[in-house]
Amino acid sequence: MKEIIYYSELYDLYKNLLTNKQKEYFEEYYFKNLSFGEIADNYNISRNAIYNQLKLTKELLEYYEQKLRLNAKLKELETVIKDNEILEEVRKIIFE
């Protein structure tokens, strides 16, 4: 469960850096809870291709986080900012 939350957080921050196919596969696997086989059937490609694309997408998300650290910085801000209204404004700025 922690893995799903972690990659979902990274996806929210870095999705605009992914290809459309990477976004589609990621969303179907993580958000719609489809299996590799179901996604492969939807796109008429192999399960192995889906696995490889999702693995690459996760690696890219981790790479972007390693370089930019937006998720880590957001977590730090969440511990420092106690006012929920200000925190929501910060989230809006980051996610826009």
C-alpha positions in Angstrom: 0.0 0.0 0.0 2.9 2.4 0.8 4.3 1.8 -2.6 1.1 2.7 -4.3 0.8 5.9 -2.3 4.4 6.8 -3.0 4.2 6.3 -6.7 0.9 8.1 -6.8 2.4 11.1 -5.1 5.3 11.1 -7.5 2.9 10.7 -10.4 0.9 13.8 -9.3 4.1 15.8 -9.3 5.8 14.6 -12.4 3.1 13.2 -14.8 3.6 16.1 -17.2 7.1 14.7 -17.9 5.8 11.3 -19.0 4.5 10.2 -22.4 0.8 9.8 -22.9 1.2 6.0 -23.1 3.2 5.9 -19.8 0.4 8.0 -18.2 -2.3 5.7 -19.6 -0.6 2.5 -18.4 0.2 4.0 -15.0 -3.3 5.2 -14.4 -4.9 1.9 -15.5 -2.5 -0.1 -13.2 -2.4 2.1 -10.2 -5.7 4.0 -10.3 -8.1 1.6 -12.0 -6.4 -1.5 -10.5 -6.2 -3.4 -13.8 -3.8 -6.3 -14.2 -0.9 -6.4 -16.7 -3.0 -8.8 -18.8 -6.1 -6.5 -18.8 -4.0 -3.5 -19.8 -2.3 -5.5 -22.5 -5.6 -6.7 -23.9 -6.8 -3.0 -23.9 -3.8 -2.0 -26.0 -3.2 -5.2 -28.0 0.3 -5.6 -26.7 2.1 -8.1 -24.5 1.9 -8.3 -20.8 5.7 -8.1 -20.8 5.5 -4.8 -22.7 3.2 -3.4 -20.0 5.4 -4.6 -17.2 8.5 -3.1 -18.9 6.7 0.3 -19.5 5.4 0.4 -15.9 8.9 -0.4 -14.6 10.4 2.3 -16.8 7.8 4.8 -15.6 8.5 4.0 -12.0 12.2 4.4 -12.6 11.6 7.8 -14.3 9.4 9.0 -11.4 12.2 8.0 -9.0 14.8 9.7 -11.1 12.8 13.0 -11.3 12.3 12.9 -7.5 16.0 12.2 -6.9 16.9 15.2 -9.1 14.1 17.7 -8.2 13.0 16.4 -4.7 9.6 18.0 -5.0 7.9 15.3 -3.0 10.5 15.5 -0.2 10.2 19.2 -0.1 6.4 19.0 0.0 6.6 16.6 2.9 9.0 19.0 4.7 6.5 21.9 4.2 3.7 19.8 5.5 5.6 19.4 8.8 6.5 23.0 9.0 3.3 24.7 8.0 0.6 24.3 10.6 -2.1 26.4 9.0 -4.2 24.2 6.7 -5.2 27.2 4.5 -1.6 28.1 3.8 -0.7 24.5 3.2 -3.5 24.1 0.6 -2.3 27.3 -1.2 1.2 25.8 -1.3 -0.2 22.5 -2.7 -2.1 24.5 -5.4 1.1 26.3 -6.4 3.1 23.1 -6.6 0.5 21.0 -8.5 -0.5 23.7 -11.0 
